[in-house]
Amino acid sequence: MSNDTASEVKFEIGHVLFIDIVAYSQLLITQQSHQLDTLKRVVRGAEQLRSAEAEGKLLRLATGDGGALVFRTTPEAPVLCALEIARELKNHPELRVRMGIHSGPVNEITDLNEQANIAGAGINMAQRVMDCGDSGHILLSKRVADDLAQYPRWRSFLHDLGECEVKHGVRIGVVNFYGGGVGNPQVPKRFQMLHKHRGRIGWIAIAAVMLVAALLAFQFARTRKPATAELPKQAAPAASMDKSVAVLPFENLSSDKENAFFAQGIQDEIITTLSRIAGLRVISRTSTARYSSAPENLSEIARQLRVTNVLEGSVQKAGDRVHINVQLIQADNDAHLWAQSYDRQLIDIFGVEAEVAK
């Protein structure tokens, strides 16, 4: 490539929403035409798209079964557009659509037909993210999820799936975006296969976390009941502020790589289980991931995450034994509200339940 040609290639960061119809090639020709026309109408009707287009901040790339929308505005733009599309698609149950979102470099080009077009790693990666999902999924790259995690309103929508292997052996971090009746809360099939591969780790993590979550829930209830009785009625709203917790990444004390998955699995399951407790606000793993190293200032972490309590712990697995330490801390005064230690053979992890019952 000559220097003149190279200088004409201008890259910018685009916020890409990639959409396609699942199993499009298996449809009859008439079905393909009808569904594609319907999808086009739905997409074009999105207010976020029309607004960006009116400002000259939108680029389009058509594909046979969908296309890419490149927003030159903010990381939120493709997400807001995806939400609009997902809500409208509820009126078209015959359309099985999936979406992927990524922010990355894009550039305008002239294709072989001398038509203006768009290309770049940002578009390719958005498609790879989308390919990890099934019908109804809105998947985000880890980069986009990290950007959204800075906004409190999005945190409850972010559900980390871990890494997915795509073309050429590349592994990408993927986050499932759902909530408020939109998106698909089911784990994508590609990740289900990964979870099966980790089977032995999975059931151990679930068994351990059920105990931790149960004890933690009990602790929240036990510590509040006396306080509620003593406080005047007008002070009741302040008590609700205590019902918030951030589960920090569990420290892996083993050099075994598999143990890192085990530690992550425990954190994931604790977050999932605690999220079912009515009235308890639980911070997503995406928001706590940046505190993966040993926390030094819990009060500052709690302030950033806007929580009162922090749950931290460590996991060490050696041979057929596992040792788990967990502690619940009130961040403003560094008071230890509750702590528990588990030391068991993997085959006897359920035996801990009997001890707790006593």
Backbone torsions as a table, in degrees:
resi	resn	phi	psi	omega
1	MET	NA	132.9	-179.5
2	SER	-73.3	162.1	179.5
3	ASN	-62.7	-35.9	-179.8
4	ASP	-63.8	-43.8	-178.8
5	THR	-67.0	-42.7	-178.2
6	ALA	-61.7	-35.9	-177.4
7	SER	-69.5	-18.5	-179.2
8	GLU	-81.5	-15.8	-179.4
9	VAL	-80.9	111.1	-177.9
10	LYS	-115.7	117.5	179.8
11	PHE	-95.6	149.1	173.2
12	GLU	-145.3	163.7	177.8
13	ILE	-86.2	118.9	177.9
14	GLY	-109.7	148.3	178.4
15	HIS	-104.0	106.1	-164.0
16	VAL	-104.2	131.0	170.9
17	LEU	-111.9	115.3	179.1
18	PHE	-106.2	133.6	-175.6
19	ILE	-130.7	140.3	168.1
20	ASP	-150.4	165.4	178.2
21	ILE	-92.4	124.6	-177.9
22	VAL	-67.4	135.6	177.8
23	ALA	57.3	35.5	-178.4
24	TYR	-58.6	-41.2	-176.4
25	SER	-66.7	-17.2	-179.6
26	GLN	-87.8	-5.9	-179.7
27	LEU	-82.0	155.7	172.2
28	LEU	-67.2	156.2	-177.6
29	ILE	-56.5	-41.8	179.9
30	THR	-65.6	-36.5	177.8
31	GLN	-67.7	-40.6	178.7
32	GLN	-58.8	-47.7	-178.3
33	SER	-62.4	-45.5	-178.4
34	HIS	-64.5	-46.8	-176.8
35	GLN	-67.7	-37.3	179.2
36	LEU	-66.7	-40.5	177.5
37	ASP	-63.0	-42.0	179.0
38	THR	-63.4	-44.1	179.7
39	LEU	-62.1	-40.2	178.6
40	LYS	-60.4	-43.5	-179.7
41	ARG	-63.9	-41.7	-179.9
42	VAL	-62.9	-46.7	-178.2
43	VAL	-64.8	-45.5	-178.6
44	ARG	-66.0	-21.9	-179.8
45	GLY	-82.1	-5.8	-178.4
46	ALA	-70.9	126.7	-178.5
47	GLU	-61.8	-37.3	-179.3
48	GLN	-62.6	-37.7	178.3
49	LEU	-67.8	-47.5	-177.6
50	ARG	-62.7	-38.6	-179.7
51	SER	-65.3	-45.9	179.7
52	ALA	-65.7	-37.2	-179.5
53	GLU	-66.9	-39.9	-180.0
54	ALA	-64.3	-29.1	179.9
55	GLU	-89.6	0.4	-177.3
56	GLY	71.0	26.9	-176.7
57	LYS	-111.4	25.1	-178.1
58	LEU	-133.9	137.7	173.5
59	LEU	-124.5	146.1	-178.6
60	ARG	-122.1	146.4	173.4
61	LEU	-134.7	113.2	-178.8
62	ALA	-84.5	142.1	171.8
63	THR	-125.6	173.8	-176.5
64	GLY	-63.1	-33.8	-175.6
65	ASP	-122.1	20.5	-179.7
66	GLY	169.2	-131.2	178.8
67	GLY	165.4	178.9	179.3
68	ALA	-121.1	139.0	174.4
69	LEU	-114.8	122.9	-178.1
70	VAL	-109.4	113.1	179.9
71	PHE	-94.2	133.3	177.4
72	ARG	-103.7	37.0	-176.1
73	THR	-116.7	-94.9	-177.0
74	THR	-129.8	162.7	177.1
75	PRO	-61.3	-22.3	179.8
76	GLU	-75.0	-26.2	-172.8
77	ALA	-55.8	-51.9	-179.9
78	PRO	-65.7	-28.6	178.8
79	VAL	-69.7	-45.9	177.5
80	LEU	-61.9	-38.7	178.0
81	CYS	-65.0	-43.0	179.2
82	ALA	-61.5	-38.3	178.2
83	LEU	-64.2	-43.2	177.8
84	GLU	-60.2	-46.3	-178.4
85	ILE	-63.7	-44.4	-178.4
86	ALA	-61.9	-40.1	179.6
87	ARG	-66.2	-41.7	-179.5
88	GLU	-69.5	-32.2	-179.2
89	LEU	-65.6	-16.9	176.1
90	LYS	-63.0	-23.1	177.5
91	ASN	-84.8	-1.7	-179.3
92	HIS	-133.7	69.7	-175.5
93	PRO	-61.9	-18.2	179.0
94	GLU	-72.4	-18.1	-179.6
95	LEU	-88.0	115.4	178.4
96	ARG	-103.2	98.3	-171.8
97	VAL	-116.8	146.6	172.9
98	ARG	-128.9	155.6	-177.1
99	MET	-137.0	147.2	176.7
100	GLY	-133.6	142.0	-176.2
101	ILE	-130.0	134.3	177.9
102	HIS	-151.2	149.0	173.3
103	SER	-109.8	124.7	-177.9
104	GLY	-168.5	178.4	-176.5
105	PRO	-67.1	135.1	175.6
106	VAL	-137.2	159.5	175.5
107	ASN	-151.2	146.9	177.4
108	GLU	-80.1	137.5	-179.5
109	ILE	-133.9	171.8	171.2
110	THR	-112.0	120.3	-174.8
111	ASP	-81.1	-173.4	-176.7
112	LEU	-64.7	-22.2	178.1
113	ASN	-90.6	12.3	-178.7
114	GLU	60.6	29.5	177.8
115	GLN	-104.9	147.0	176.5
116	ALA	-65.8	135.1	-178.1
117	ASN	-146.1	-177.6	-178.8
118	ILE	-140.5	144.4	-178.9
119	ALA	-147.8	-178.9	176.8
120	GLY	131.7	162.6	-177.9
121	ALA	-62.4	-29.0	179.8
122	GLY	-61.5	-40.2	179.0
123	ILE	-71.5	-44.7	-179.9
124	ASN	-58.8	-43.2	-178.3
125	MET	-69.4	-36.7	177.0
126	ALA	-60.8	-39.0	177.9
127	GLN	-67.7	-39.6	178.7
128	ARG	-63.1	-41.2	178.0
129	VAL	-61.7	-46.7	179.1
130	MET	-59.5	-40.7	-178.0
131	ASP	-61.4	-18.8	179.6
132	CYS	-78.3	-9.0	-174.1
133	GLY	-106.2	175.1	176.7
134	ASP	-117.5	-174.6	-179.3
135	SER	-56.5	131.3	177.6
136	GLY	90.1	-11.0	-177.9
137	HIS	-77.4	140.3	167.1
138	ILE	-116.9	103.9	-176.2
139	LEU	-105.7	142.7	179.4
140	LEU	-117.9	148.0	170.0
141	SER	-72.6	159.3	-179.6
142	LYS	-59.3	-34.2	-179.6
143	ARG	-61.8	-47.0	180.0
144	VAL	-64.8	-42.9	-179.6
145	ALA	-60.9	-39.9	178.4
146	ASP	-63.6	-37.8	177.3
147	ASP	-65.0	-44.9	-178.1
148	LEU	-68.4	-30.4	-177.8
149	ALA	-62.6	-16.4	177.6
150	GLN	-73.8	-15.0	-179.3
151	TYR	-105.9	116.2	-176.6
152	PRO	-52.3	-34.2	-174.5
153	ARG	-66.9	-20.3	-177.5
154	TRP	-95.7	-14.3	-169.6
155	ARG	-59.1	-38.1	-178.6
156	SER	-71.8	-13.0	179.6
157	PHE	-87.6	-12.3	-171.2
158	LEU	-95.6	121.0	-177.7
159	HIS	-130.9	104.5	-174.1
160	ASP	-66.3	130.7	178.7
161	LEU	-102.7	-11.1	-175.1
162	GLY	93.1	-152.3	-176.7
163	GLU	-102.4	148.0	177.8
164	CYS	-126.5	134.4	178.5
165	GLU	-87.8	125.9	-179.0
166	VAL	-114.6	-158.1	-175.7
167	LYS	-58.0	147.1	176.4
168	HIS	62.9	24.4	176.5
169	GLY	73.0	10.1	179.8
170	VAL	-74.1	136.2	178.1
171	ARG	-109.2	130.8	-178.4
172	ILE	-126.2	143.3	175.5
173	GLY	-78.7	131.8	-175.7
174	VAL	-127.7	140.6	179.0
175	VAL	-124.6	131.6	177.9
176	ASN	-85.1	127.6	-177.5
177	PHE	-106.8	111.5	176.7
178	TYR	-156.8	159.8	179.7
179	GLY	151.2	158.7	179.2
180	GLY	61.9	27.6	177.5
181	GLY	85.7	3.5	177.6
182	VAL	-119.1	155.7	-177.1
183	GLY	86.6	175.7	-179.2
184	ASN	-118.3	111.8	-177.5
185	PRO	-74.2	-10.4	-179.1
186	GLN	-70.0	145.2	175.7
187	VAL	-69.3	127.8	179.5
188	PRO	-56.3	149.4	-176.8
189	LYS	-56.3	-37.4	-178.9
190	ARG	-63.6	-31.9	178.7
191	PHE	-83.6	-27.4	175.9
192	GLN	-62.2	-38.2	177.6
193	MET	-62.9	-39.6	178.6
194	LEU	-65.4	-39.7	-179.6
195	HIS	-66.3	-36.8	177.2
196	LYS	-64.3	-36.0	179.6
197	HIS	-63.8	-29.5	178.9
198	ARG	-94.5	17.1	-170.2
199	GLY	-40.5	-51.6	-175.3
200	ARG	-62.3	-39.6	178.5
201	ILE	-65.5	-39.4	-174.5
202	GLY	-58.5	-50.8	-175.0
203	TRP	-70.8	-29.4	176.8
204	ILE	-66.9	-45.6	-179.7
205	ALA	-61.0	-43.0	-179.5
206	ILE	-63.8	-43.6	179.9
207	ALA	-60.9	-45.7	-178.9
208	ALA	-65.8	-43.5	-174.4
209	VAL	-71.6	-29.4	177.1
210	MET	-60.5	-39.5	176.6
211	LEU	-66.4	-48.5	-178.7
212	VAL	-59.2	-47.0	-178.0
213	ALA	-64.0	-41.4	-179.7
214	ALA	-63.5	-45.0	179.4
215	LEU	-66.2	-38.4	179.5
216	LEU	-65.6	-43.8	178.2
217	ALA	-61.0	-41.6	177.9
218	PHE	-62.0	-40.5	-179.3
219	GLN	-63.2	-43.1	177.9
220	PHE	-59.5	-45.8	-178.5
221	ALA	-66.0	-43.6	-176.4
222	ARG	-65.4	-40.6	-176.8
223	THR	-75.4	-18.6	-176.7
224	ARG	-93.5	-33.2	-173.2
225	LYS	-56.3	-48.0	178.4
226	PRO	-62.8	-39.3	-178.0
227	ALA	-63.3	-38.1	-178.4
228	THR	-64.7	-37.1	-177.7
229	ALA	-70.6	-31.7	-174.9
230	GLU	-86.8	-25.9	-175.4
231	LEU	-80.6	146.0	173.7
232	PRO	-68.2	162.3	-175.2
233	LYS	-59.4	-37.7	-176.4
234	GLN	-67.7	-14.6	-179.3
235	ALA	-91.2	-4.0	-176.2
236	ALA	-56.8	-42.2	-179.6
237	PRO	-58.0	-33.5	-179.4
238	ALA	-64.4	-33.6	-179.5
239	ALA	-62.7	-32.2	-178.4
240	SER	-65.5	-21.0	179.2
241	MET	-65.7	-24.1	-179.6
242	ASP	-72.2	-17.2	-174.6
243	LYS	-84.7	59.2	177.7
244	SER	-146.8	140.7	-177.3
245	VAL	-149.3	142.9	173.3
246	ALA	-114.8	124.1	177.7
247	VAL	-94.1	106.0	-177.7
248	LEU	-75.8	155.8	177.9
249	PRO	-55.3	132.3	179.2
250	PHE	-72.5	136.4	-179.2
251	GLU	-75.2	129.6	178.0
252	ASN	-88.6	112.1	-178.0
253	LEU	-94.5	7.4	179.7
254	SER	-112.8	149.7	177.7
255	SER	-81.7	-9.2	-179.7
256	ASP	-70.2	122.5	-179.1
257	LYS	-59.4	-36.4	-179.1
258	GLU	-61.3	-31.1	-179.7
259	ASN	-67.4	-26.3	176.4
260	ALA	-64.3	-40.3	176.4
261	PHE	-65.0	-38.5	179.4
262	PHE	-61.8	-47.0	179.3
263	ALA	-62.3	-41.8	178.9
264	GLN	-65.2	-39.6	179.6
265	GLY	-62.3	-39.0	178.4
266	ILE	-64.1	-45.5	178.5
267	GLN	-60.0	-46.0	-179.4
268	ASP	-59.0	-46.3	-176.3
269	GLU	-69.4	-35.1	176.7
270	ILE	-62.8	-46.3	179.7
271	ILE	-60.4	-45.8	-179.3
272	THR	-61.9	-45.5	-177.7
273	THR	-67.5	-44.3	-179.6
274	LEU	-66.5	-28.1	-179.7
275	SER	-64.6	-18.5	-179.8
276	ARG	-84.9	-8.1	-178.9
277	ILE	-79.9	118.6	-177.2
278	ALA	-60.1	133.6	176.2
279	GLY	83.6	-3.1	-179.8
280	LEU	-102.9	121.1	178.4
281	ARG	-90.5	120.4	-176.2
282	VAL	-116.6	128.9	-179.2
283	ILE	-77.0	140.0	-178.5
284	SER	-68.5	157.5	179.8
285	ARG	-66.0	-31.6	178.4
286	THR	-58.5	-39.2	-178.3
287	SER	-73.8	-27.6	-177.4
288	THR	-95.4	-6.8	-174.4
289	ALA	-59.8	-32.2	-176.9
290	ARG	-71.0	-8.7	177.9
291	TYR	-102.2	35.9	-175.1
292	SER	-68.1	-28.8	176.8
293	SER	-76.5	163.6	-177.5
294	ALA	-56.7	119.5	-177.0
295	PRO	-67.6	136.2	-179.9
296	GLU	-104.5	-30.2	-176.9
297	ASN	-129.1	88.6	-176.4
298	LEU	-66.4	-33.8	-179.5
299	SER	-64.2	-36.9	179.1
300	GLU	-70.6	-40.5	177.4
301	ILE	-61.7	-44.8	179.5
302	ALA	-62.2	-38.7	179.0
303	ARG	-64.3	-44.0	-179.5
304	GLN	-64.7	-36.8	-178.6
305	LEU	-91.0	-6.2	178.8
306	ARG	59.9	51.7	176.7
307	VAL	-128.9	160.9	178.3
308	THR	-94.9	-34.2	-174.8
309	ASN	-118.8	149.0	178.5
310	VAL	-129.2	131.9	175.8
311	LEU	-107.8	123.3	178.1
312	GLU	-131.1	162.2	-179.0
313	GLY	-172.0	179.7	178.8
314	SER	-141.3	154.5	-179.3
315	VAL	-132.4	133.7	175.5
316	GLN	-136.4	124.0	-179.2
317	LYS	-119.5	125.9	178.3
318	ALA	-136.0	117.1	-178.2
319	GLY	62.7	-124.3	-178.8
320	ASP	-102.8	21.0	179.5
321	ARG	-121.0	149.2	177.5
322	VAL	-131.6	137.8	178.4
323	HIS	-123.6	122.3	-177.3
324	ILE	-124.3	127.7	173.5
325	ASN	-112.7	132.2	179.9
326	VAL	-134.9	139.5	175.9
327	GLN	-145.0	138.4	178.0
328	LEU	-103.3	125.3	-173.4
329	ILE	-124.2	134.4	171.3
330	GLN	-83.6	111.4	-165.5
331	ALA	-66.4	-33.7	-173.1
332	ASP	-67.4	-27.7	179.5
333	ASN	-125.2	7.8	177.5
334	ASP	60.9	27.0	-179.8
335	ALA	-82.2	134.6	177.9
336	HIS	-85.0	109.2	-178.2
337	LEU	-80.7	-29.8	-175.5
338	TRP	-165.9	146.0	177.0
339	ALA	-148.9	149.6	-179.7
340	GLN	-150.7	145.3	178.6
341	SER	-127.1	134.6	178.5
342	TYR	-119.7	130.9	177.4
343	ASP	-139.0	103.4	-171.5
344	ARG	-145.8	157.6	167.3
345	GLN	-71.3	145.8	-177.8
346	LEU	-58.2	-36.6	-177.4
347	ILE	-74.6	-10.8	-175.6
348	ASP	-118.4	22.4	-175.7
349	ILE	-62.0	-30.7	-179.7
350	PHE	-71.9	-16.5	178.4
351	GLY	-64.4	-20.3	178.6
352	VAL	-62.5	-31.9	-178.5
353	GLU	-57.7	-40.1	-178.4
354	ALA	-63.8	-40.2	179.5
355	GLU	-63.8	-43.4	-179.3
356	VAL	-64.1	-39.5	-179.7
357	ALA	-60.6	-34.5	179.2
358	LYS	-69.8	NA	NA
